[in-house]
Structures are given as C-alpha cells and as structure tokens.
Amino acid sequence: MLSVEEVERRLELLRVEHRDLDCAIAALGQVARPDQIQLARMKKRKLRLRDEILMLESSLVPDIIA
C-alpha cells in the first residue's frame, strides 16, 4: 500500500504525462498527414493515464460509512 505522499507524487507524475500527451496529440493533429497508428496509441495511453489518475484520486478519499 502506498503512503499518501507517494500517491500524491505518483498523481503529479501522471498528470504531467497526461498533459504532455495532450500537447503531443494536438501537435500531431496539426500535421497534414498524421500517423494514425501513433495517434491511436497516444490516445489509448492518455485514457489509461486518466483511469489510473481517477483510481489514485479515489484512493485518497476516505470511505464514508452511511
């Protein structure tokens, strides 16, 4: 189990990578004939990052017993 500090560090790294991929996807989209395979792989990676970010964020929220 990761500590809160480790989770927050991991989240920051994932968010940076997610932003970088967003910029790279936008730049590749500006090319006249973008590599569709590379673009698809980048988009899939971005989605996996988003899922991992959401999972880690939810792990930081304490369970509420109703």
HUDAJO-V763511 format. One record per run of one state. SS is the DSSP state (alpha for helix, beta for strand, coil for the rest). FROM is the first residue (numbers start at 1). TO is the last residue. Records with the same first field share a line. If there is no record, write none. Layout:
# HUDAJO-V763511
SS: FROM-TO, FROM-TO
This chain:
# HUDAJO-V763511
coil: 1-3, 31-35, 61-66
alpha: 4-30, 36-60
